[in-house]
């Protein structure tokens, strides 16, 4: 019990919290990207595979050019390509989004392993640290929020911009209409399918950047499947967060906290050292089950204000095809 309490106490250490924020950048980018895509009505189930292939593309581009900033556009391009395959297959070819995404996931995963085999163990340039002057010296908040690098800061800004765009702009209102009521949006002159292409591509770009964040910042270097299963966690967090950017960001930080907690437990429970790193994954699945538990939902219906904080329903037209009559 004391070991558990010790590990729990370490969770509140400034350095631990700062490491959680720093390690969240890749998932924050990808989660915002998938949120945007699903808000437009397109489920990109290829996230895990496209993140991995994008991570490789970003690594290779940075490795061969010696410029870390070349890696992120290369990764974004891979993410866009994968996302557009899903959108094109559904919109133009009338194929099921889930089926296309799953096949694409398998293809991208296999390609990343095959093409990346020669890069295992090689080290590219990493994203340089960049403490923000004055702000980084503020007690607690300085190390936690302002002593990272540009990619970490951009991931935070992406969360805020995504929230502002979706809920505070006319274009964001059109985005929600495309995912909620495509027929009504079309009747108002909104080009539903064009916007679905656009926002799926934007979401794919962010997913790609999220993949590159792992190999160029969070875990510098290429290894066998460095983002394995994180794409599935992204999909779970989007649902856990109720398709809301701020709640999804909280889900990312919660997942990072669970990872840190599992890591802190390893010295206290060496017998289970191989099992502990996997704890965050079933924990997120359990959280997903809880927030969708019918009894809980029935109880939340009595308190609409609380339901609006803890739970949101998916976009009505998510996963469906819209055909102009």
Phi, psi and omega in degrees: 000321180296324178296321178296315180293324178297314179297322179294320179296324179294339179296335184264007176288140183302317181296322179294315180296320178297321180291327177296315179296316181296321182280354183273351189302313182299315180291327178296314178301310184294321181293319177296321179297315180290326177298314179298315181298314182288329174299330178275356177100006182246121176269116178262089184283357181275007189311311184299314180289318182291327174298319182292316180292323177294321178300319178293314180301316179296318179298311182297316180297317179291322182295315185280335179264341184073013181236112184297331184284346174286333184294324184289317174297324178296318179293320179298321180297320178295317178298320178297315181300314180296317181296320181291332175297317179297313182295315181296317181299323180279311186286315186268322186258359177060033179267159181288129182300317183295316180296315179299313182299319182291317178297319180294323176302312181297318181295312182296322179297314180296318179297319181296321179291319182290310183286336183268358184301328181278357183250001181298129178089348179279149184242123174269181171292147181254163176295123183289148176293149180210089176289135179280120183307144178073307183293326183291345180268358178292130179305138180064297184295329179300302178297325185285320188246335191236017179235052183236230176217178187299324181294319178296316179297319180295326178295321177294315180297322180300321178299312182294319180294320179298314178299311181300317183295313185292319189252357184231007180230158177294322178297322177294325177295321176294321177301313179296322179297322179296324181272338183262307184224076183299326180295316179294321179296319179296321181294339178266008177088011179276126180285090189304305186291325177296318178292326177295319174301311184300309186284333173293321177294317178298316177299318178297321179299317179292323176297318178297316178299322177299320177297315180295329179300330179290312186275344181249354182216298186294309177231082187299124180118162179255130175229177180292111178054066184292338180251022184308125176075351179291330177296322178291325176295323177302312180298321179292320182293323178301317178290315178304321180277002177064034178059031179241124186305316183290320178290326177294321177298321175299319178299321178297314180293324176296317178297318178297322178295321177296321177297315180297320179297316178298322179294320179293333180284338186303313179295332182280332181229069184299335180297328183255022185299331180279337183270324188303319181299340181272354183304316183302330183291305176295332178296319178291324177296318178298317179297323179295319178296318183297313183290346177252011181289126186301318180300317178295318180296319178297321179292320180294334179298337179285339183232081184305324181295323179286321178298321181296334179276317188266340190208138172226150177277152180292157174307135187302320185262017182297135178079002181256160179259139177250125181243125179290124181274000000 
